[in-house]
Structure formats: C-alpha cells, structure tokens
Amino acid sequence: MSDITVKPMVPDPIERPTLTVEEAAVILQISRSTLYDALRAGEIPCIRVGRRVLVPTARLRDLLGLGADAPIAASEQPTRSQPVGLTE
C-alpha cells in the first residue's frame, strides 16, 4: 500500500471568490477547529457576513505562495472557446 497523499488544489479566484471554512480546511489539510483558531488569531484572512465566515480564495492562494500561474483545480479551469473557422 502507498502512502502518497493527493493535495486538493485551490480553485480559481475568478470562478470561486470565496471558500467555506470546510473547503479551506480540506485544502489546508487541517481540521475545522484548527482553521477557526487560525481565523480568530488573524493568521488566515476571512470575511464575516453575519454569522457566516468565508475565506477569500485569492488571499488563500497568496498565503500558500501560489502565484497567478500556479495550477488551479481541474473543475475550475476555464475552458477556451473559439469560433469555428478562426485560427491563431
């Protein structure tokens, strides 16, 4: 049996401007309670809307050192559409 772990990729901030605490915890591979502790301590940026807490995707990517050209989640990658008959 292999001990290889696949890390979830951070979505494109254009497509998903914010993440839930649960989603961010999965990406960071930490528990929800650990993430809430980090949010309270100001270690991870968040947006509070009423009782809801959201993590800005762009800020999370920056925190993880992922630049604009870093890979994004496959389900979030923009598709390239081009009119029929046009070539580059």
Stockholm file with secondary structure:
# STOCKHOLM 1.0

chainA/1-88         MSDITVKPMVPDPIERPTLTVEEAAVILQISRSTLYDALRAGEIPCIRVGRRVLVPTARLRDLLGLGADAPIAASEQPTRSQPVGLTE
#=GR chainA/1-88 SS CCCCCCCCCCCCTTTCSEEEHHHHHHHHTCCHHHHHHHHHHTSSCCEEETTEEEEEHHHHHHHTTCCTTSCCCGGGSCCCCCCTTCCC
#=GC SS_cons        CCCCCCCCCCCCTTTCSEEEHHHHHHHHTCCHHHHHHHHHHTSSCCEEETTEEEEEHHHHHHHTTCCTTSCCCGGGSCCCCCCTTCCC
//
